[in-house]
Amino acid sequence: MSTSVHGCPRTSTDELRMDLVPRLQTAIDTYGASEKALVDARNAEGRARDQLENATADWRDRMDKTFGTLSSRVGSDEAEGFYPRPKGRSSSQAPATSAASKPSDG
């Protein structure tokens, strides 16, 4: 019986090991690449979600400021005519205006 490089006796399963070890290493490498791709995809999803939330908040802020400016120019009743209301929405649910969007009295 001959001895392998590591000092262990060679057996009939060495051929099996020689076949399986590279295949296992390939599977481990593939798993690692898949895991990295999943982490990258989740990170991208998180960034996209943050961008959507920021864009939505910015859009709402701009609409509130636009409504405030329009209200100061033509009055709130007429300004509300520029903003279509979804079904079931009352005039008390018109876009809120922030203090920053209202013109100052000075």
Secondary structure, DSSP 8 states (H G I E B T S, - for coil): --B-TTS-B--TTHHHHHHHHHHHHHHHHHHHHHHHHHHHHHHHHHHHHHHHHHHHHHHHHHHHHHHHHHHHHH-HHHHHTTS---TT--GGGS----GGGS----
